[in-house]
Each structure stands twice: as structure tokens, then as C-alpha cells.
Amino acid sequence: MTVETGPADAAGTSEPADLLAQLNAHRGELPRKLGIELLEATPERVVGRMPVEGNRQPYGLLHGGASVALAETVGSIAAMLNAGPGRAAVGLDINATHHRALTSGTVTAVATRIHAGRSAAMFDIRITDEQGRPVCTSRLTCLLRDQPPAGGTIPGRG
């Protein structure tokens, strides 16, 4: 996959709205099926939202796996933005603690950078309901590697 970047700013990065549109267009099959939409994307913080409807388990509650997929989506995108040119982020470890059951509405995930070095990046991910109440807390660690997988490029990094 090749993603073109928009006009560069003084730091040489593409404009945020342009990058966000590209990330949403290339977010992958699972995030599309789950209805995940990216709202904000910088190396320090990525925000995404997902509907509860369509992502429920047999008891009618938000599926814990859907929450983890949302957390991994926003965290992995943040890690990609931290990887740098010609590099890729690969998930290494994720954990999640579920706090509240939901049957409807939307949830919002905020991935905040804890650490980003040459070989690894870690993110704290907080998922909340529409009232700002905690639904799930997660932490994601990604390995940062050379050579994007399958000849792809990292959005915003060329």
C-alpha cells in the first residue's frame, strides 16, 4: 500500500487533515468492519471512535474484543506515526481491563504516548462512553522495525 502525503509544513510533515483522511482511507479491513473512525492523529495522541451497535456479544453488551481492536487500532496508528521514515510498527503486547458494560451509543479511544524510542513505542489507551465514563483501559507496546511489511509505506512517512 502506498499512501501519498499532502503538502508539507515547516517540519516536513503532511497537513493534519490530509494525513487524517489518508489514515481513515487506509485503516484496514477490521477497523472498517467495526466502524472505527479516526478523529485525530499525531505522534503523541491518536483519537478514534466506534459504535457499540454491530460490535456486541450475544448478551447484547459491547464485545471486549471489539474494545481491544479499537485500542490496538489507535495505538498502532500512533506507533506508526512515531516509527519514522522507512519504518513500520508491529504489535508486540496488548492488555486490557474492562470497566463498564454498554449496550448502545459510541465509545471513544484516546491513545497517549508513554514512550517512543528507536526500537519500541508504548501507548496508554483510554476508552470512554459518551458521558466520559471509563469503559476500558489498555496498554499497547509496538516493535518499531525497518522495512514496512509487504512493500507498503507508513502514512505520512513516505
C-alpha positions in Angstrom: 0.0 0.0 0.0 1.3 3.4 -0.9 -0.2 6.5 0.8 0.7 9.9 -0.6 1.3 12.7 1.8 -0.2 16.2 1.4 1.7 19.5 1.3 4.5 19.5 3.9 4.6 22.0 6.7 7.8 23.6 8.0 8.7 20.4 9.8 8.3 18.4 6.7 5.1 16.5 7.7 1.8 16.5 5.8 -1.1 18.7 6.9 -3.0 17.1 9.8 -6.4 17.0 8.0 -4.8 15.4 4.9 -3.0 12.8 6.9 -6.1 12.0 8.9 -8.1 11.5 5.7 -5.4 9.1 4.4 -5.2 7.2 7.6 -9.0 6.7 7.6 -8.9 5.6 4.0 -6.2 3.0 4.7 -7.1 1.9 8.3 -7.6 -1.8 7.3 -10.4 -4.3 6.9 -11.2 -5.0 10.6 -11.4 -1.3 11.7 -13.7 -0.7 8.7 -16.0 -3.7 9.7 -16.1 -2.5 13.3 -17.0 1.1 12.2 -13.8 2.6 13.7 -13.3 6.2 12.6 -10.1 8.2 13.3 -10.8 11.7 14.7 -7.3 13.0 15.5 -3.8 11.7 14.7 -0.4 13.0 15.9 2.6 11.1 17.1 1.7 12.0 20.7 -2.0 11.2 20.6 -4.5 9.4 18.3 -8.3 9.5 18.9 -10.8 7.2 17.3 -14.4 6.2 17.9 -16.5 3.2 17.3 -20.3 2.4 17.5 -21.5 -0.1 20.1 -24.2 -1.3 17.7 -22.7 -4.0 15.4 -20.0 -4.8 18.0 -22.0 -6.6 20.7 -21.6 -10.1 22.0 -24.6 -12.5 22.4 -25.7 -10.9 25.7 -26.1 -7.5 23.9 -23.1 -5.9 25.5 -20.1 -4.3 23.8 -17.8 -7.1 22.9 -14.5 -6.9 24.8 -12.6 -8.0 21.7 -14.1 -5.0 19.8 -12.8 -2.7 22.6 -9.3 -4.3 22.3 -9.4 -4.0 18.5 -10.3 -0.3 18.9 -7.4 0.1 21.3 -5.0 -1.7 19.0 -6.1 0.4 16.0 -5.5 3.8 17.6 -2.3 2.6 19.4 -0.8 1.1 16.3 -1.5 4.2 14.2 0.2 6.3 16.9 3.2 3.9 16.8 3.4 4.1 13.0 3.5 7.9 13.3 6.4 7.5 15.7 8.3 4.9 13.7 9.9 7.4 11.3 10.6 7.2 7.5 11.1 3.8 6.1 10.0 2.0 9.3 6.9 0.1 10.5 5.2 -0.6 13.8 4.3 -4.2 14.7 2.2 -5.0 17.7 4.2 -6.8 20.4 1.9 -6.8 23.5 -1.5 -5.5 24.4 -3.5 -5.8 27.6 -7.0 -4.5 28.5 -9.1 -4.1 31.6 -12.8 -3.7 31.0 -14.7 -1.3 33.4 -18.2 -0.8 32.2 -20.7 -2.7 30.0 -22.5 -0.8 27.2 -25.4 -1.8 25.1 -25.7 1.3 22.8 -24.0 4.5 21.7 -20.4 5.1 20.8 -17.1 4.7 22.5 -14.1 6.9 22.1 -10.5 5.7 22.4 -7.5 8.1 23.1 -4.0 6.7 22.7 -1.4 8.7 24.5 2.3 8.1 24.0 4.1 6.8 27.1 7.5 6.1 25.3 8.8 6.1 21.8 12.4 5.1 21.1 14.2 3.6 18.1 13.0 0.1 18.7 9.8 0.3 20.7 6.8 2.5 21.4 4.2 2.3 24.2 0.8 3.8 24.5 -1.8 4.2 27.2 -5.3 3.9 25.7 -8.4 5.0 27.5 -11.8 4.1 26.0 -14.8 6.1 27.3 -18.5 6.2 26.7 -20.5 9.3 25.5 -20.6 10.6 29.1 -16.8 10.3 29.5 -17.0 7.3 31.9 -14.3 4.7 31.6 -15.2 1.6 29.5 -11.7 0.0 29.0 -8.1 0.8 29.8 -5.4 -0.7 27.6 -1.7 -0.5 27.1 0.0 -1.3 23.8 3.7 -2.0 23.1 4.8 -2.0 19.4 8.1 -3.0 18.0 9.5 -0.4 15.6 11.2 -2.1 12.6 12.9 -1.2 9.4 11.1 -2.1 6.1 7.4 -1.8 6.1 5.6 -5.1 5.6 4.5 -6.3 2.1 6.3 -3.3 0.4 3.8 -0.8 2.0 4.6 2.6 3.3 3.8 4.3 6.5 1.1 7.0 6.0 2.7 10.4 6.5 6.2 9.0 6.4 6.7 8.2 2.7 
